[in-house]
Amino acid sequence: MAHFNTFAFGIYPYIALAIMFIGTWIRYDREQYTWKSSSSQLLESKQLRKGSIAFHIGVLGIFLGHLFGLLTPLEVWHLFGVTPQMKQTLAVGAGGLFGLICFYGLTILIKRRLFNPRIRATSSPMDIAILFLLYAQLILGLCSIFVSLGHMDGAEMLKLMTWAQNVVTFNSQVAVSAISDVHWIFKLHVILGMTLFVVFPFSRLVHMLSAPVQYLVRQHQIVRQRFVR
């Protein structure tokens, strides 16, 4: 088990991040034509709009929560008077809310992708695979809330924070030691999260790196309406 923890939480994160950064750079450099979200809005828009809005609101809240929740040093939280118990309560409440919103939207998108014949015909295997990977990761995250409710002292949350912060500072021994005895559902959640980094350069997820920026500065598309006499 010790060897598994060392690889999964001390080595695999760096492999996943290396693949994501190098793979993304190569794809942008060599295959910019594929750097897009491959929208299927022209084939069906009602369900896409309903699912996409909820999914993006939910996933943005989850992403920011994980980013600041895991990587903000504990001393900063203490500076603002936030105790581990308070942070745990905030994580459970906000994570549950945004998780349910994301679950609602992603369920619509998966149903649309699988059961709309036109959408299914234009979907690649990676399009479907990435949706199910996100779905599995989201379900694990929601299930972890019930585990967290059993110990609202924030102890396991602090271990996950210690793991994440020591990974980014290249202190893998401390990272592995911190996460080795947390609940298995958190471990699986972390491993699947790293796997999403691995498949990131090979999926349509790459558009998230440029869409928020280019959308603000790109030229407007002129659409003329045909008037019927």
C-alpha positions as CSV (number, residue, x, y, z in Angstrom):
1,M,0.0,0.0,0.0
2,A,2.9,2.3,0.7
3,H,4.2,1.9,-2.8
4,F,0.8,2.6,-4.2
5,N,0.5,5.8,-2.2
6,T,3.9,6.9,-3.3
7,F,3.2,6.5,-6.9
8,A,-0.5,7.7,-6.9
9,F,0.1,10.8,-4.8
10,G,3.8,11.5,-5.0
11,I,4.7,10.6,-8.6
12,Y,1.4,10.5,-10.7
13,P,0.5,14.1,-10.1
14,Y,3.8,15.2,-11.8
15,I,3.3,12.8,-14.6
16,A,-0.3,14.1,-15.1
17,L,0.7,17.8,-15.0
18,A,3.7,17.2,-17.4
19,I,1.4,15.5,-19.9
20,M,-1.2,18.3,-19.6
21,F,1.3,21.1,-20.0
22,I,3.5,19.5,-22.7
23,G,0.5,18.0,-24.6
24,T,-1.4,21.2,-24.5
25,W,1.5,23.2,-25.8
26,I,2.2,20.7,-28.6
27,R,-1.5,20.7,-29.6
28,Y,-1.7,24.5,-29.7
29,D,1.5,24.7,-31.7
30,R,0.8,22.0,-34.3
31,E,-3.0,21.6,-34.4
32,Q,-4.7,24.9,-33.7
33,Y,-7.5,24.0,-36.0
34,T,-8.6,21.4,-33.5
35,W,-8.4,23.9,-30.6
36,K,-12.2,24.5,-30.2
37,S,-15.2,23.4,-28.3
38,S,-16.8,21.8,-31.3
39,S,-20.2,23.2,-30.5
40,S,-23.2,21.3,-31.7
41,Q,-25.6,24.2,-31.2
42,L,-26.6,24.2,-34.8
43,L,-27.9,20.7,-34.5
44,E,-29.8,21.3,-31.2
45,S,-29.9,24.4,-29.0
46,K,-32.6,24.1,-26.4
47,Q,-31.1,21.3,-24.3
48,L,-27.6,22.5,-24.9
49,R,-28.5,25.9,-23.5
50,K,-30.2,24.5,-20.5
51,G,-27.4,22.0,-19.7
52,S,-24.5,24.1,-20.6
53,I,-25.4,27.1,-18.5
54,A,-25.9,25.0,-15.4
55,F,-22.8,22.9,-16.1
56,H,-20.5,25.9,-16.5
57,I,-21.9,27.7,-13.4
58,G,-21.4,24.6,-11.4
59,V,-18.0,23.6,-12.7
60,L,-16.7,27.2,-12.3
61,G,-17.8,27.3,-8.7
62,I,-16.2,23.9,-8.0
63,F,-13.0,24.8,-9.7
64,L,-12.5,28.0,-7.9
65,G,-13.5,26.3,-4.6
66,H,-10.9,23.6,-5.1
67,L,-8.2,26.1,-6.3
68,F,-8.5,28.5,-3.4
69,G,-9.6,25.9,-0.8
70,L,-6.7,23.6,-1.3
71,L,-3.9,26.0,-2.2
72,T,-4.5,28.9,0.2
73,P,-2.2,28.4,3.2
74,L,-3.9,27.7,6.5
75,E,-2.2,30.8,8.0
76,V,-4.2,33.0,5.5
77,W,-7.4,31.4,6.6
78,H,-6.5,32.0,10.3
79,L,-5.6,35.7,9.4
80,F,-9.3,36.2,8.4
81,G,-10.5,34.3,11.4
82,V,-11.6,31.2,9.5
83,T,-11.2,28.0,11.5
84,P,-10.8,24.5,10.0
85,Q,-14.4,23.8,11.2
86,M,-15.7,26.9,9.5
87,K,-13.8,26.1,6.3
88,Q,-15.2,22.6,6.3
89,T,-18.7,23.9,6.7
90,L,-18.2,26.3,3.8
91,A,-16.7,23.6,1.6
92,V,-19.6,21.2,2.3
93,G,-22.2,23.9,1.7
94,A,-20.8,25.6,-1.3
95,G,-19.4,22.4,-2.8
96,G,-22.8,20.7,-2.4
97,L,-24.6,23.6,-4.0
98,F,-22.4,24.0,-7.0
99,G,-22.0,20.2,-7.3
100,L,-25.8,19.7,-7.6
101,I,-26.0,22.5,-10.2
102,C,-23.2,20.9,-12.2
103,F,-24.8,17.5,-11.9
104,Y,-28.1,18.8,-13.2
105,G,-26.4,20.4,-16.2
106,L,-24.0,17.5,-17.0
107,T,-26.9,15.0,-16.8
108,I,-28.7,17.0,-19.5
109,L,-25.6,17.2,-21.7
110,I,-24.9,13.4,-21.4
111,K,-28.5,12.5,-22.2
112,R,-28.3,14.9,-25.2
113,R,-25.0,13.5,-26.4
114,L,-26.1,9.9,-26.2
115,F,-29.8,9.9,-27.2
116,N,-30.0,12.7,-29.8
117,P,-29.1,10.8,-33.1
118,R,-27.7,13.9,-34.8
119,I,-25.5,14.8,-31.8
120,R,-24.4,11.2,-31.3
121,A,-23.4,10.8,-35.0
122,T,-21.1,13.8,-34.7
123,S,-19.5,12.8,-31.4
124,S,-16.1,11.4,-31.1
125,P,-15.2,8.7,-28.6
126,M,-13.3,11.3,-26.6
127,D,-16.3,13.5,-26.5
128,I,-18.3,10.8,-24.8
129,A,-15.4,9.6,-22.6
130,I,-14.7,13.0,-21.2
131,L,-18.3,13.5,-20.2
132,F,-18.4,10.3,-18.3
133,L,-15.0,11.0,-16.6
134,L,-16.4,14.4,-15.5
135,Y,-19.6,12.7,-14.4
136,A,-17.7,10.1,-12.3
137,Q,-15.5,12.8,-10.8
138,L,-18.6,14.9,-9.9
139,I,-20.4,11.9,-8.3
140,L,-17.3,11.1,-6.2
141,G,-17.2,14.7,-5.1
142,L,-20.8,14.7,-4.1
143,C,-20.4,11.4,-2.3
144,S,-17.4,12.7,-0.4
145,I,-19.7,15.3,1.2
146,F,-21.5,12.5,3.1
147,V,-18.1,11.4,4.4
148,S,-17.2,14.9,5.4
149,L,-20.4,15.3,7.4
150,G,-19.2,12.5,9.6
151,H,-16.2,14.6,10.8
152,M,-16.8,18.3,10.6
153,D,-13.6,19.1,12.5
154,G,-11.9,19.6,9.1
155,A,-9.1,17.1,9.9
156,E,-9.1,15.3,6.5
157,M,-9.6,18.6,4.7
158,L,-6.3,19.8,6.3
159,K,-4.6,16.6,5.1
160,L,-5.8,17.2,1.5
161,M,-4.6,20.8,1.8
162,T,-1.2,19.7,3.0
163,W,-1.0,17.2,0.1
164,A,-1.9,19.8,-2.6
165,Q,0.4,22.5,-1.3
166,N,3.4,20.2,-0.9
167,V,2.8,18.8,-4.4
168,V,3.0,22.3,-5.9
169,T,6.1,23.0,-3.9
170,F,7.7,19.7,-5.0
171,N,7.8,18.2,-1.5
172,S,6.4,14.9,-2.4
173,Q,7.4,13.0,0.7
174,V,5.4,15.3,3.0
175,A,2.5,15.2,0.4
176,V,2.3,11.4,0.4
177,S,2.6,11.2,4.2
178,A,-0.3,13.7,4.6
179,I,-2.7,11.9,2.3
180,S,-1.9,8.3,3.0
181,D,-4.5,7.7,5.7
182,V,-7.5,9.8,4.3
183,H,-10.7,8.1,3.4
184,W,-10.5,6.1,0.1
185,I,-13.2,8.1,-1.6
186,F,-11.0,11.2,-1.3
187,K,-8.0,9.3,-2.7
188,L,-10.1,8.1,-5.6
189,H,-11.3,11.6,-6.2
190,V,-7.7,12.9,-6.3
191,I,-6.6,10.1,-8.7
192,L,-9.5,10.7,-11.1
193,G,-8.8,14.4,-10.9
194,M,-5.2,13.8,-12.0
195,T,-6.5,11.6,-14.8
196,L,-8.5,14.5,-16.1
197,F,-5.3,16.4,-16.4
198,V,-3.8,13.5,-18.4
199,V,-6.7,13.5,-21.0
200,F,-7.0,17.3,-21.0
201,P,-4.8,17.9,-24.1
202,F,-6.5,15.3,-26.1
203,S,-10.1,16.5,-25.6
204,R,-12.2,19.6,-26.3
205,L,-11.5,20.8,-22.7
206,V,-8.5,22.7,-24.1
207,H,-10.9,25.5,-25.2
208,M,-11.3,26.6,-21.6
209,L,-7.7,28.0,-21.7
210,S,-8.5,30.4,-24.5
211,A,-12.3,31.0,-24.7
212,P,-12.5,33.3,-21.6
213,V,-9.8,35.5,-23.0
214,Q,-10.3,35.4,-26.8
215,Y,-14.0,36.0,-26.4
216,L,-13.3,39.5,-25.0
217,V,-11.0,40.6,-27.8
218,R,-12.1,38.6,-30.9
219,Q,-13.7,40.4,-33.8
220,H,-17.5,40.4,-33.9
221,Q,-19.2,38.1,-36.4
222,I,-21.6,39.9,-38.6
223,V,-24.9,38.1,-39.1
224,R,-27.4,39.6,-41.5
225,Q,-31.0,38.7,-41.1
226,R,-33.0,37.9,-44.2
227,F,-36.3,39.7,-44.4
228,V,-39.1,37.8,-46.1
229,R,-41.4,40.0,-48.1
